[in-house]
Amino acid sequence: MPTTIEILVFTASPAFLNDISLADPALDYLKKADGCRRIVRGYAVEEDNKAYILISWSSYESCKNTIERQDYSVFQESMKALTDNPLSVLHLEFDEVADSTLDAPITEVATISPKQGHTLEEVTAVMRKMHGLTPQFPGAMYGLSIGQFIGQPIPEYILCFAGWASIEAHTRSTKMSSFQELIWEIVPIADIKMNHVEFKSH
């Protein structure tokens, strides 16, 4: 069954970096909302002030209904303590693997954009090949999940999650010939931005 995930990405304020509990009022608000299945949060290993909050919803309608609530400003005000910059808010539909990848010790979060002259369809096709090979990689946990964007406007990139036992396990897998073949296939047609995140449940 597909999973709707709302992703908040932002630069954490110094206050939030010092006290993660500052997120509690905002996340408690969402956790009580109808259709909220779970919430996880974490920081990018490579950019320690880059914060992620992921909300798993029973449906996109549940997410929209929450945004349209009269008291949604409570959530918006609570978020102001976490960042001085605008939030990047994304809504995606993943297969059922997505929830499991967030339970791994380390989750790879990758955005993959087609280079000029190439298409999202080409990029997605290569990533689906990797999805099929993921179980062969040492330290890979719960497979690879590719998100489909919901709503408008649709960004010109795809977003993928992969669960790993550790960053080292991911690094070892990249040295396998089957992995490298796919890398050589994707690099000429796409730009890849990747973070590793240790998600914790709220």
N, C-alpha and C positions, 0 to 999 in steps of 0.2 A: 504493500500500500504506500503511495507517495507521501512524503513528509514535506509540509510547508515550513520553511525556516526564514525568519526575519533576522537579518544580520546588521548589527550596528558596529561601525568601525570609526575610531576617532583617536586623536592624540590626547592622551591622558594628561590632566592637569597635575601640577606638582602635588597638590593636596590629595588627589586620588591615588597617586603613586605612593604616597606616604600612608594612606589609610583606605584600604580597599572597601571597608565597611560603608564608605560614603555612597556606594552604589545601592545599598540595601533598600532605601525608601523607593527608588525607581523600580528596582527589580521586584520588591514586594508588591508594588502596584500591579505589575504585569502578571505576577504569579497568581494573583487572585482573579484575573480576568477570565471570562468564559472562553474555553478553547485553548488556553495556554497549557501545553503538555509538560514542558520543562524549560529551564534556562541554564545556560553555561556561560562562563566568562573566563577571559585569560588575556595574557600579554604576549606579543610576538617575541620570540627568543632573539631574533635578529634586530629588532627595534623595540627596546624595552619600554618605550613610552607609547607604543601603538597598542591600543586596547580593542578587544573584540567582546561583544555581547551577542549571543545567539539565542533566539527564542523559537522554540519548536511549537507550532500551532496545529490544531486538529484540522484546520482548513484556512485558506486565504481569506474566506469570509469572516472567520473569527478574528483574524488580525485586523481587517478593515473595520469591523464593528467596534473593536477596542479603540482604534484611532478616532472614530467618530463619536465616542462617548463625550458627554458634556464635561466630565471631570478629567479628561485626558491631559489637561494643562497641569495637573498634579505631577504626572510623569515627566512632562517636558520641563517643569521647574526643577524637579529633582535631578535631572540630567545635567543641569547647568553647573553643578558642583564638580562634575567629572571631567569637563573639558571646556576650554576657552574658544574652541574652534567648532565650525559646523560639523554635524554628524553626517556620515555617509550611511544611508539606510537602503538596504537591498532586500528584495523578497524573491525567494527561489523555491522551486519544487524539486526535491531530491527523491531518489528511490529510498526504500526502507533501510539501506545500508548507512545512510547519513548519520542517523542517531548513534549507531554503533561506532562509527569512526570518531565521534566526539568523546567516546569513553576510553579510547586508547591513551596510553601514557603521553604520546605526542601526536598531534594532528597536523598534517601538512595542509595548508590553505593556499591554493594556487589560483591566480588569475591569468588567463591565457588569451592574448589578443592576436587576431590574424594580422600579419604584415600586409602592406599595400600589395594589391593584386591577388590576395588570397581571401578565403571566406570562412565564416564561422563553421559552416558545414564541413569544410576540409579539416579544420582544427578538431572539431568534435569527433570526426571519424577516427583520427589518430588516437585521441584519448580513449575512445571506446576499445581500441585494440589494447591499450595499456590496462584498461579495466579487466579485460579477459586474462591478462598475464599476471595481474597483481598477486594472486594466490601462490605463484611460484617464487616470489621474492622473499628472502629471509627477513624476518622481523616485521613483515607486513601484517597488519591486523584489520580484519573486517572489510578489506577491499577498498576500491576507489569508487567514489560517488560523484557524479557529474550533475550540477544543478542547472535547471531550466528557469530563466527569469520569468517573473509574473508581473503584470502591470506595465505601465508606460512611464518614461521611455525605456526601451530595452537596450541595455549597454552592448557595445560591440566587443564583448569578450565572454568567455565562459568561466565558471568558477567550479573548482573541484576540491573535494576533501579526500584525504587518505590517512588512515590510522596506522601508526608505527609503534613498535616496541620502544624505540629510542631514535634520536637523530642519527646516531652511529649506524643503526640498522638501515635507515634510509640511505645513508652514504654508501654502505656496503652494497646495497641493491643496485645503486647507480653504476657499479662497476661490472655488473653482469652483462653478458653479451646481448641477451634478449632486451634488457632495459636500454642499453646503449643504442641498439638498432632503432628503437622508437624515439630516442632523443635526437638522433641524427635525422629522423623523419620529421620531427616537430620543429626543430630549431630553424630550418630555412623558411618556414611558413608562419611562425608565430613568435611573439615576445612573451616571456614568462616571468611573472613576479610571484615569489613564493615566501611564505613565512611558516615557521613551526610554532605551534601554540600548545601549551599545556592547559587544557580546559578544566575548570572546576565547576561542579554543579552548585547552583544557588538553592 
